[in-house]
Amino acid sequence: MRFGGTTALAGVDLTVARGERVAVVGASGAGKSTLLGVLDGTVTPSAGKVLVHGTDPGSVRGRELRRLRGRTGTVRQHLELPGQLRVVHNVNAGRLGSWSVSRAAWSLLRPQGTAEVAAALHRLGLADRMYERTDRLSGGQRQRVAVARLLVQRPELVLADEPASALDPALADTVLAVLGELAAERGGALVACLHDPALALRHSDRVVGLDSGRVVLDAAAGSLTVAELERFYGVAR
C-alpha cells in the first residue's frame, strides 16, 4: 500500500477469524490507521487482495457495497460527528445504511428509534446527553457518542482506531468491553488500534504489531506481558 513515494503497508498477510478480538499496536506512522481503512473499504490497496466478509470491497458497487459496509462499523480517530447536530442524530447516523432517505430526513425533525439510542447512551454513561449539541461535549464524551453510533448500527466487524485515547482508565475499559460485546453479539470480530499496552492485553485475544507498515508481531495476548509490549513500542519508535 503506497501513498506517493511512501509505503504505508507492505507484505501484510493477515486473517481475522469470527470471534476474534485483535489489538493492533505500533508507533505513530506504523500503518495502523491505513490497515483499518483497507478493511472498511475507504482505502483501496495499490497491490494485493483484501476480502471482508468474504468479498473484495473493490469488486462491488451500489446496494451490494452499502450492504457490505453496513456489516462493518468503524470508529475513526477524527470521529466524524457533525458538531452542530444533537447527540441523538449523530447516534442515529449508524442506521443510515438501513433507513430510507425519507425516514432519515424525517428523523432530523422528529428523532426516530429514541429508545434504542437512549439504551446505547446509557450503556456508555451518557444517558443525560441525548439532546445536547455534540460540539458542547468533551473529547471523551464525543468518543463515546461514536461508539454509541456503532451500537445502534450493530455491525459484525467492528473496527476502532484509538477509541479510548481521550478516556480515563475506567471509561477506556468500559468502551473496549462494549466494543468486544458488540462484535460478539453478531458472531463477528473486533480489530482495534490501541496505544496502551495494558488495555490491549486486557481486551484482546491476539496482538498484531506493525512497524513501518509490516507485521513484526502476531501473538496470542495471553503469551505477552505489558513489559514486552512496552519494549516493542520502544523498538518501533
C-alpha positions in Angstrom: 0.0 0.0 0.0 1.7 3.2 -1.2 0.8 6.9 -0.9 3.0 8.7 -3.5 6.6 7.7 -2.6 5.6 6.4 0.9 4.9 2.8 1.7 2.1 2.6 4.3 1.7 -1.2 4.3 4.0 -3.8 2.8 3.6 -7.5 2.7 0.8 -7.7 5.2 -0.7 -11.1 5.3 -3.4 -11.1 8.0 -6.6 -13.1 8.6 -9.1 -12.2 11.3 -11.5 -15.0 12.2 -15.0 -14.7 13.6 -15.0 -14.3 17.3 -11.5 -12.8 17.5 -10.6 -9.6 19.3 -7.5 -8.3 17.7 -5.4 -5.4 19.1 -3.2 -3.7 16.5 -0.3 -1.9 18.1 2.6 0.2 16.9 4.1 3.7 17.0 2.6 6.6 15.1 3.1 6.1 11.4 3.4 2.4 11.6 0.4 1.8 9.3 -2.4 1.1 11.9 -5.0 3.6 10.5 -4.2 2.6 6.9 -4.8 -1.0 7.8 -8.3 -0.2 9.2 -9.0 1.9 6.1 -8.2 -1.0 3.9 -10.6 -3.2 6.0 -13.5 -0.8 5.9 -13.1 -0.1 2.2 -12.2 3.6 2.4 -8.6 2.9 1.3 -8.0 1.0 -1.9 -4.8 -1.1 -1.8 -2.3 -0.4 -4.6 -1.4 -4.1 -4.6 -2.6 -7.4 -3.2 -6.1 -8.6 -2.3 -8.5 -7.8 0.5 -11.6 -9.8 1.5 -14.1 -8.5 4.0 -16.9 -10.9 4.9 -15.6 -13.0 2.0 -16.0 -10.1 -0.5 -13.5 -7.8 -2.2 -14.9 -4.3 -1.4 -13.4 -3.0 -4.6 -15.4 -5.5 -6.7 -18.9 -4.4 -5.6 -21.0 -1.3 -6.2 -24.3 0.3 -5.3 -26.6 -1.6 -3.0 -24.2 -4.6 -2.5 -21.5 -2.2 -1.4 -23.8 -0.4 1.0 -24.8 -3.8 2.4 -21.2 -4.8 2.8 -20.3 -1.5 4.6 -23.4 -1.9 6.8 -21.9 -5.1 8.1 -18.7 -3.2 9.2 -18.7 -0.4 11.8 -15.8 2.0 12.3 -14.8 4.4 15.0 -12.2 6.7 13.5 -9.7 8.9 15.3 -11.5 12.0 13.9 -14.9 10.5 14.9 -16.8 12.2 12.0 -19.5 13.7 14.3 -21.0 16.9 12.9 -20.8 19.2 15.9 -24.0 21.2 15.2 -26.2 18.1 15.3 -27.6 16.8 18.6 -26.2 13.6 20.1 -29.4 11.7 19.1 -28.8 12.5 15.4 -25.2 11.5 15.5 -26.0 8.2 17.1 -28.8 7.5 14.6 -26.3 8.0 11.8 -25.4 4.4 12.5 -28.7 3.4 11.0 -28.5 5.4 7.7 -27.4 2.3 5.8 -30.7 0.5 6.7 -33.1 3.5 6.7 -34.8 5.0 3.6 -33.8 8.6 2.6 -37.3 9.8 3.7 -37.0 8.2 7.1 -33.5 9.6 7.7 -34.7 13.1 6.7 -37.8 12.8 8.9 -35.6 11.7 11.8 -33.8 15.1 11.7 -37.1 16.8 12.5 -38.5 14.1 14.8 -35.8 11.7 16.0 -36.7 8.0 15.4 -35.7 5.0 17.4 -35.0 7.1 20.5 -35.5 4.1 22.9 -32.6 2.3 21.3 -30.5 5.5 21.2 -31.2 6.1 24.9 -30.2 2.5 25.7 -26.9 2.8 23.8 -26.0 6.1 25.5 -27.0 4.7 29.0 -24.6 1.8 28.4 -21.8 4.4 27.9 -22.7 6.7 30.7 -24.2 9.4 28.5 -27.9 8.9 29.2 -28.4 12.6 30.0 -26.7 13.9 26.9 -29.1 12.7 24.2 -30.5 16.0 23.1 -27.3 18.1 23.7 -25.4 19.6 20.8 -22.4 17.4 20.1 -20.0 20.3 19.9 -20.7 21.0 23.5 -19.3 17.7 24.7 -15.8 16.9 25.8 -13.5 14.9 23.6 -14.1 11.8 25.7 -17.8 12.2 25.6 -17.7 12.5 21.8 -15.6 9.3 21.6 -18.4 7.5 23.5 -21.1 9.0 21.1 -19.1 7.5 18.2 -19.3 4.1 20.0 -23.0 4.5 20.7 -23.4 5.1 16.9 -22.0 1.6 16.4 -24.3 0.1 19.0 -27.4 1.1 17.0 -25.7 0.1 13.7 -25.0 -3.4 15.1 -22.2 -4.4 12.7 -20.5 -7.8 12.5 -17.0 -6.5 12.1 -16.0 -3.7 14.5 -13.0 -1.5 13.6 -11.8 1.0 16.1 -8.9 3.5 15.7 -7.7 4.6 19.2 -11.3 4.5 20.6 -10.2 5.3 24.1 -7.5 7.8 23.6 -9.4 10.6 25.4 -10.8 8.5 28.2 -9.7 7.8 31.8 -8.7 4.2 32.5 -12.1 3.1 33.9 -14.0 4.5 30.9 -11.4 3.1 28.5 -12.1 -0.4 29.9 -15.8 0.2 29.6 -15.6 1.2 25.9 -13.3 -1.6 24.9 -15.6 -4.1 26.7 -18.7 -2.7 25.0 -16.9 -2.9 21.6 -16.0 -6.5 22.2 -19.5 -7.4 23.3 -20.9 -5.7 20.2 -18.8 -7.8 17.9 -19.7 -10.9 19.8 -23.4 -10.2 19.5 -23.3 -10.7 15.8 -20.7 -13.5 15.9 -18.2 -11.1 14.3 -14.8 -9.7 15.2 -13.2 -6.7 16.8 -10.0 -5.1 15.4 -8.8 -2.1 17.5 -5.7 0.1 17.1 -4.5 0.8 20.6 -1.6 2.7 22.1 -2.0 1.4 25.7 -0.2 -2.0 26.1 -2.2 -2.9 29.2 -5.5 -2.1 27.6 -4.6 -4.1 24.5 -3.8 -7.2 26.6 -6.9 -6.9 28.7 -9.3 -6.6 25.8 -7.9 -8.8 23.0 -7.2 -12.4 22.3 -4.5 -11.6 19.8 -2.0 -8.8 19.3 -0.7 -7.7 15.9 2.3 -5.3 15.9 3.1 -3.1 13.0 6.4 -1.3 12.3 6.9 0.7 9.1 3.9 -0.9 7.5 5.0 -4.5 8.2 3.7 -7.1 10.6 6.5 -7.7 13.0 4.4 -9.2 15.9 1.5 -11.6 15.8 0.9 -13.5 19.1 -1.8 -14.6 21.5 -2.4 -11.9 24.1 -2.0 -14.4 26.8 1.5 -15.1 25.7 2.6 -11.5 26.1 3.3 -9.2 29.1 2.8 -5.5 29.4 6.6 -5.1 29.7 7.1 -7.0 26.4 4.7 -4.7 24.6 6.3 -1.6 26.1 9.7 -2.8 24.8 8.0 -3.4 21.4 6.9 0.2 21.3 10.4 1.3 22.2 11.9 -0.6 19.3 9.2 0.5 16.9 9.9 4.1 17.6 
